[in-house]
Amino acid sequence: MSVSRVASAHGSYSETVKIDGPGAWLHVAGQLGTSPDGGGAEDSLGMQAARAFDGLEAALRAQGGDLTHVVSMTTYVTSFDDWAELAAVRTERFRGDLPASTAVQVAGLIGGAAVEIDAVAFIPADG
């Protein structure tokens, strides 16, 4: 399998990600920024982003993957006011293997969360 990423000139994401080779596609449902018990909606966007990425990583691990396998993701936020906090968490978590990315501002999210992240990953047949 080979992966080719073209970095964006506008931010901490890849403009395109190309994958060649055998493997499996994985679609990960939206991961909220609130805690598993539903609390934390009052926490900062950065803290909620960290929890959403924790959920994303756990979902990927359950299928034999990790964040390096994420090809694209969509981030839904209720406000872009503290976007820099979220972007810093994303950059830290992906460590250079940046996925193609879309961000959308929405009127609201389940449980009052400030962020929800879904993703598409490709897990190569060779692990």
SEKEBA-30526 format. One record per residue: residue number from 1; residue in one letter; chain; y, x, z of N, C-alpha, C in turn. Coordinates in steps of 0.1 Angstrom, whole numbers, padded with zeros to 4 digits, always signed. Example, Ala and Ser with C-alpha at 12.3 -4.5 7.8 and 13.67 -1.06 7.14 Angstrom:
// SEKEBA-30526
+-----+----+----+-------+-------+-------+-------+-------+-------+-------+-------+-------+
:   i : aa : ch :   nc2 :   nc1 :   nc3 :  cac2 :  cac1 :  cac3 :   cc2 :   cc1 :   cc3 :
+-----+----+----+-------+-------+-------+-------+-------+-------+-------+-------+-------+
:   1 :  A :  A : -0057 : +0132 : +0078 : -0045 : +0123 : +0078 : -0033 : +0132 : +0078 :
:   2 :  S :  A : -0022 : +0128 : +0071 : -0011 : +0137 : +0071 : +0000 : +0129 : +0079 :
+-----+----+----+-------+-------+-------+-------+-------+-------+-------+-------+-------+
END
This chain:
// SEKEBA-30526
+-----+----+----+-------+-------+-------+-------+-------+-------+-------+-------+-------+
:   i : aa : ch :   nc2 :   nc1 :   nc3 :  cac2 :  cac1 :  cac3 :   cc2 :   cc1 :   cc3 :
+-----+----+----+-------+-------+-------+-------+-------+-------+-------+-------+-------+
:   1 :  M :  A : -0012 : +0008 : +0000 : +0000 : +0000 : +0000 : +0012 : +0009 : +0000 :
:   2 :  S :  A : +0023 : +0004 : -0007 : +0035 : +0011 : -0007 : +0046 : +0002 : -0004 :
:   3 :  V :  A : +0056 : +0006 : +0003 : +0068 : -0002 : +0007 : +0080 : +0005 : +0002 :
:   4 :  S :  A : +0089 : -0002 : -0005 : +0102 : +0004 : -0009 : +0113 : -0005 : -0004 :
:   5 :  R :  A : +0123 : +0000 : +0003 : +0134 : -0007 : +0008 : +0147 : -0002 : +0003 :
:   6 :  V :  A : +0156 : -0011 : -0001 : +0169 : -0007 : -0005 : +0179 : -0012 : +0005 :
:   7 :  A :  A : +0185 : -0003 : +0012 : +0195 : -0006 : +0023 : +0207 : -0014 : +0018 :
:   8 :  S :  A : +0212 : -0022 : +0026 : +0224 : -0030 : +0023 : +0236 : -0021 : +0026 :
:   9 :  A :  A : +0246 : -0022 : +0018 : +0259 : -0015 : +0021 : +0267 : -0023 : +0032 :
:  10 :  H :  A : +0263 : -0035 : +0035 : +0270 : -0044 : +0044 : +0266 : -0045 : +0058 :
:  11 :  G :  A : +0254 : -0039 : +0062 : +0250 : -0041 : +0075 : +0236 : -0035 : +0078 :
:  12 :  S :  A : +0231 : -0039 : +0090 : +0218 : -0034 : +0094 : +0206 : -0042 : +0089 :
:  13 :  Y :  A : +0205 : -0042 : +0076 : +0193 : -0049 : +0070 : +0191 : -0043 : +0056 :
:  14 :  S :  A : +0180 : -0046 : +0050 : +0177 : -0041 : +0037 : +0180 : -0052 : +0027 :
:  15 :  E :  A : +0186 : -0049 : +0016 : +0189 : -0058 : +0005 : +0177 : -0064 : -0001 :
:  16 :  T :  A : +0167 : -0055 : -0003 : +0154 : -0059 : -0009 : +0143 : -0051 : -0002 :
:  17 :  V :  A : +0131 : -0057 : -0002 : +0119 : -0050 : +0003 : +0108 : -0053 : -0007 :
:  18 :  K :  A : +0102 : -0043 : -0013 : +0091 : -0044 : -0023 : +0078 : -0039 : -0017 :
:  19 :  I :  A : +0068 : -0047 : -0019 : +0055 : -0043 : -0013 : +0044 : -0043 : -0024 :
:  20 :  D :  A : +0037 : -0032 : -0026 : +0026 : -0032 : -0035 : +0013 : -0029 : -0028 :
:  21 :  G :  A : +0002 : -0036 : -0031 : -0011 : -0033 : -0025 : -0017 : -0046 : -0018 :
:  22 :  P :  A : -0030 : -0044 : -0015 : -0037 : -0055 : -0008 : -0033 : -0057 : +0006 :
:  23 :  G :  A : -0033 : -0070 : +0011 : -0030 : -0073 : +0025 : -0028 : -0087 : +0027 :
:  24 :  A :  A : -0022 : -0091 : +0038 : -0020 : -0105 : +0041 : -0006 : -0108 : +0045 :
:  25 :  W :  A : -0001 : -0120 : +0040 : +0012 : -0124 : +0043 : +0012 : -0132 : +0056 :
:  26 :  L :  A : +0021 : -0130 : +0065 : +0022 : -0137 : +0077 : +0036 : -0144 : +0079 :
:  27 :  H :  A : +0036 : -0157 : +0081 : +0049 : -0164 : +0083 : +0050 : -0167 : +0098 :
:  28 :  V :  A : +0060 : -0162 : +0105 : +0061 : -0163 : +0119 : +0072 : -0174 : +0122 :
:  29 :  A :  A : +0068 : -0184 : +0130 : +0077 : -0195 : +0133 : +0089 : -0190 : +0141 :
:  30 :  G :  A : +0099 : -0198 : +0141 : +0111 : -0194 : +0149 : +0109 : -0191 : +0163 :
:  31 :  Q :  A : +0114 : -0180 : +0167 : +0113 : -0175 : +0181 : +0127 : -0177 : +0188 :
:  32 :  L :  A : +0127 : -0185 : +0198 : +0140 : -0188 : +0205 : +0144 : -0177 : +0215 :
:  33 :  G :  A : +0157 : -0177 : +0218 : +0163 : -0167 : +0227 : +0161 : -0171 : +0241 :
:  34 :  T :  A : +0157 : -0183 : +0244 : +0155 : -0187 : +0258 : +0142 : -0182 : +0263 :
:  35 :  S :  A : +0140 : -0182 : +0276 : +0128 : -0177 : +0282 : +0116 : -0187 : +0280 :
:  36 :  P :  A : +0104 : -0182 : +0282 : +0093 : -0191 : +0280 : +0093 : -0204 : +0289 :
:  37 :  D :  A : +0100 : -0203 : +0300 : +0101 : -0215 : +0309 : +0113 : -0224 : +0305 :
:  38 :  G :  A : +0120 : -0220 : +0294 : +0131 : -0228 : +0289 : +0144 : -0224 : +0295 :
:  39 :  G :  A : +0145 : -0215 : +0304 : +0157 : -0210 : +0310 : +0164 : -0200 : +0301 :
:  40 :  G :  A : +0175 : -0196 : +0306 : +0182 : -0184 : +0299 : +0192 : -0188 : +0288 :
:  41 :  A :  A : +0194 : -0201 : +0286 : +0203 : -0205 : +0276 : +0218 : -0201 : +0278 :
:  42 :  E :  A : +0220 : -0198 : +0291 : +0234 : -0193 : +0295 : +0235 : -0178 : +0293 :
:  43 :  D :  A : +0225 : -0171 : +0290 : +0225 : -0156 : +0289 : +0233 : -0152 : +0276 :
:  44 :  S :  A : +0237 : -0140 : +0276 : +0244 : -0134 : +0264 : +0236 : -0135 : +0252 :
:  45 :  L :  A : +0242 : -0134 : +0240 : +0235 : -0134 : +0228 : +0226 : -0122 : +0227 :
:  46 :  G :  A : +0231 : -0111 : +0232 : +0222 : -0098 : +0232 : +0209 : -0100 : +0240 :
:  47 :  M :  A : +0210 : -0106 : +0252 : +0198 : -0109 : +0260 : +0189 : -0119 : +0253 :
:  48 :  Q :  A : +0195 : -0129 : +0247 : +0187 : -0139 : +0240 : +0180 : -0133 : +0228 :
:  49 :  A :  A : +0187 : -0124 : +0221 : +0182 : -0118 : +0209 : +0170 : -0109 : +0213 :
:  50 :  A :  A : +0171 : -0102 : +0224 : +0160 : -0094 : +0229 : +0148 : -0102 : +0232 :
:  51 :  R :  A : +0149 : -0114 : +0238 : +0138 : -0123 : +0241 : +0132 : -0128 : +0228 :
:  52 :  A :  A : +0141 : -0132 : +0218 : +0136 : -0136 : +0205 : +0128 : -0126 : +0198 :
:  53 :  F :  A : +0132 : -0113 : +0199 : +0125 : -0102 : +0193 : +0112 : -0100 : +0200 :
:  54 :  D :  A : +0112 : -0101 : +0214 : +0099 : -0100 : +0221 : +0089 : -0110 : +0216 :
:  55 :  G :  A : +0094 : -0122 : +0214 : +0085 : -0133 : +0209 : +0080 : -0130 : +0195 :
:  56 :  L :  A : +0088 : -0125 : +0187 : +0085 : -0121 : +0173 : +0074 : -0110 : +0173 :
:  57 :  E :  A : +0077 : -0100 : +0182 : +0067 : -0089 : +0183 : +0054 : -0093 : +0188 :
:  58 :  A :  A : +0053 : -0102 : +0198 : +0041 : -0107 : +0203 : +0033 : -0115 : +0192 :
:  59 :  A :  A : +0040 : -0123 : +0185 : +0034 : -0131 : +0174 : +0028 : -0122 : +0163 :
:  60 :  L :  A : +0035 : -0111 : +0160 : +0030 : -0101 : +0150 : +0018 : -0094 : +0156 :
:  61 :  R :  A : +0018 : -0090 : +0168 : +0007 : -0083 : +0174 : -0006 : -0091 : +0175 :
:  62 :  A :  A : -0004 : -0104 : +0177 : -0015 : -0113 : +0177 : -0023 : -0114 : +0164 :
:  63 :  Q :  A : -0016 : -0110 : +0153 : -0022 : -0110 : +0140 : -0024 : -0096 : +0135 :
:  64 :  G :  A : -0023 : -0086 : +0143 : -0026 : -0072 : +0139 : -0014 : -0065 : +0133 :
:  65 :  G :  A : -0002 : -0070 : +0135 : +0010 : -0064 : +0129 : +0020 : -0060 : +0139 :
:  66 :  D :  A : +0031 : -0055 : +0134 : +0043 : -0051 : +0143 : +0056 : -0053 : +0135 :
:  67 :  L :  A : +0067 : -0049 : +0140 : +0079 : -0051 : +0134 : +0081 : -0043 : +0121 :
:  68 :  T :  A : +0073 : -0032 : +0119 : +0074 : -0025 : +0106 : +0069 : -0033 : +0095 :
:  69 :  H :  A : +0061 : -0044 : +0098 : +0055 : -0052 : +0087 : +0065 : -0063 : +0083 :
:  70 :  V :  A : +0076 : -0065 : +0090 : +0085 : -0076 : +0087 : +0092 : -0073 : +0073 :
:  71 :  V :  A : +0091 : -0082 : +0064 : +0097 : -0081 : +0051 : +0110 : -0088 : +0051 :
:  72 :  S :  A : +0111 : -0100 : +0056 : +0124 : -0107 : +0057 : +0124 : -0116 : +0069 :
:  73 :  M :  A : +0136 : -0118 : +0074 : +0138 : -0127 : +0085 : +0151 : -0135 : +0084 :
:  74 :  T :  A : +0151 : -0147 : +0090 : +0163 : -0155 : +0091 : +0167 : -0157 : +0105 :
:  75 :  T :  A : +0179 : -0154 : +0108 : +0185 : -0155 : +0122 : +0194 : -0167 : +0122 :
:  76 :  Y :  A : +0192 : -0176 : +0131 : +0200 : -0188 : +0133 : +0208 : -0186 : +0146 :
:  77 :  V :  A : +0221 : -0187 : +0145 : +0229 : -0186 : +0157 : +0239 : -0197 : +0158 :
:  78 :  T :  A : +0242 : -0201 : +0171 : +0252 : -0212 : +0172 : +0266 : -0207 : +0171 :
:  79 :  S :  A : +0268 : -0194 : +0171 : +0282 : -0188 : +0170 : +0280 : -0173 : +0166 :
:  80 :  F :  A : +0289 : -0169 : +0157 : +0289 : -0155 : +0153 : +0299 : -0146 : +0162 :
:  81 :  D :  A : +0304 : -0152 : +0172 : +0314 : -0145 : +0180 : +0309 : -0132 : +0186 :
:  82 :  D :  A : +0296 : -0132 : +0190 : +0291 : -0120 : +0197 : +0280 : -0114 : +0188 :
:  83 :  W :  A : +0281 : -0115 : +0175 : +0272 : -0110 : +0165 : +0268 : -0095 : +0167 :
:  84 :  A :  A : +0278 : -0087 : +0171 : +0276 : -0073 : +0173 : +0265 : -0070 : +0183 :
:  85 :  E :  A : +0264 : -0079 : +0193 : +0253 : -0077 : +0203 : +0239 : -0079 : +0197 :
:  86 :  L :  A : +0238 : -0090 : +0189 : +0225 : -0092 : +0182 : +0222 : -0081 : +0172 :
:  87 :  A :  A : +0232 : -0077 : +0165 : +0229 : -0067 : +0155 : +0225 : -0054 : +0161 :
:  88 :  A :  A : +0230 : -0051 : +0173 : +0226 : -0038 : +0180 : +0212 : -0039 : +0184 :
:  89 :  V :  A : +0207 : -0051 : +0189 : +0194 : -0053 : +0193 : +0184 : -0052 : +0181 :
:  90 :  R :  A : +0188 : -0058 : +0170 : +0180 : -0058 : +0158 : +0179 : -0043 : +0153 :
:  91 :  T :  A : +0189 : -0036 : +0153 : +0189 : -0022 : +0148 : +0180 : -0013 : +0157 :
:  92 :  E :  A : +0181 : -0015 : +0170 : +0172 : -0008 : +0180 : +0157 : -0011 : +0178 :
:  93 :  R :  A : +0154 : -0024 : +0176 : +0140 : -0028 : +0175 : +0134 : -0024 : +0162 :
:  94 :  F :  A : +0141 : -0024 : +0151 : +0136 : -0020 : +0138 : +0136 : -0006 : +0135 :
:  95 :  R :  A : +0144 : +0002 : +0142 : +0144 : +0017 : +0140 : +0143 : +0022 : +0126 :
:  96 :  G :  A : +0151 : +0016 : +0117 : +0152 : +0021 : +0103 : +0143 : +0014 : +0094 :
:  97 :  D :  A : +0133 : +0006 : +0098 : +0125 : -0002 : +0089 : +0131 : -0016 : +0088 :
:  98 :  L :  A : +0142 : -0017 : +0082 : +0150 : -0029 : +0082 : +0145 : -0039 : +0072 :
:  99 :  P :  A : +0143 : -0052 : +0076 : +0139 : -0062 : +0067 : +0151 : -0068 : +0059 :
: 100 :  A :  A : +0148 : -0075 : +0048 : +0158 : -0083 : +0042 : +0162 : -0093 : +0052 :
: 101 :  S :  A : +0174 : -0098 : +0052 : +0178 : -0106 : +0063 : +0189 : -0116 : +0059 :
: 102 :  T :  A : +0188 : -0128 : +0065 : +0198 : -0138 : +0063 : +0202 : -0143 : +0077 :
: 103 :  A :  A : +0215 : -0146 : +0079 : +0220 : -0152 : +0091 : +0227 : -0165 : +0088 :
: 104 :  V :  A : +0224 : -0175 : +0096 : +0230 : -0188 : +0094 : +0236 : -0193 : +0108 :
: 105 :  Q :  A : +0248 : -0198 : +0107 : +0253 : -0205 : +0119 : +0250 : -0220 : +0119 :
: 106 :  V :  A : +0245 : -0225 : +0130 : +0240 : -0238 : +0131 : +0247 : -0245 : +0142 :
: 107 :  A :  A : +0247 : -0259 : +0142 : +0254 : -0267 : +0152 : +0247 : -0266 : +0166 :
: 108 :  G :  A : +0234 : -0264 : +0166 : +0226 : -0263 : +0178 : +0212 : -0259 : +0176 :
: 109 :  L :  A : +0205 : -0254 : +0187 : +0191 : -0251 : +0187 : +0184 : -0257 : +0198 :
: 110 :  I :  A : +0171 : -0258 : +0198 : +0163 : -0264 : +0208 : +0166 : -0258 : +0221 :
: 111 :  G :  A : +0167 : -0266 : +0232 : +0169 : -0260 : +0245 : +0182 : -0254 : +0248 :
: 112 :  G :  A : +0191 : -0255 : +0239 : +0204 : -0249 : +0241 : +0205 : -0234 : +0238 :
: 113 :  A :  A : +0194 : -0229 : +0231 : +0194 : -0215 : +0228 : +0205 : -0211 : +0219 :
: 114 :  A :  A : +0210 : -0199 : +0220 : +0220 : -0194 : +0211 : +0215 : -0187 : +0198 :
: 115 :  V :  A : +0202 : -0184 : +0198 : +0196 : -0177 : +0187 : +0181 : -0181 : +0185 :
: 116 :  E :  A : +0177 : -0182 : +0172 : +0163 : -0184 : +0169 : +0161 : -0175 : +0156 :
: 117 :  I :  A : +0149 : -0168 : +0156 : +0146 : -0159 : +0145 : +0132 : -0162 : +0140 :
: 118 :  D :  A : +0131 : -0164 : +0127 : +0118 : -0165 : +0121 : +0117 : -0154 : +0111 :
: 119 :  A :  A : +0104 : -0151 : +0107 : +0102 : -0139 : +0099 : +0090 : -0141 : +0089 :
: 120 :  V :  A : +0090 : -0133 : +0079 : +0078 : -0132 : +0070 : +0074 : -0117 : +0070 :
: 121 :  A :  A : +0061 : -0115 : +0072 : +0056 : -0101 : +0073 : +0045 : -0100 : +0063 :
: 122 :  F :  A : +0042 : -0087 : +0060 : +0031 : -0084 : +0051 : +0023 : -0073 : +0059 :
: 123 :  I :  A : +0011 : -0076 : +0062 : +0002 : -0067 : +0069 : -0008 : -0061 : +0059 :
: 124 :  P :  A : -0007 : -0048 : +0057 : -0016 : -0042 : +0047 : -0031 : -0043 : +0051 :
: 125 :  A :  A : -0039 : -0044 : +0041 : -0054 : -0044 : +0043 : -0059 : -0032 : +0051 :
: 126 :  D :  A : -0052 : -0020 : +0049 : -0056 : -0008 : +0055 : -0050 : -0006 : +0069 :
: 127 :  G :  A : -0044 : -0017 : +0074 : -0039 : -0016 : +0088 : -0025 : -0012 : +0088 :
+-----+----+----+-------+-------+-------+-------+-------+-------+-------+-------+-------+
END
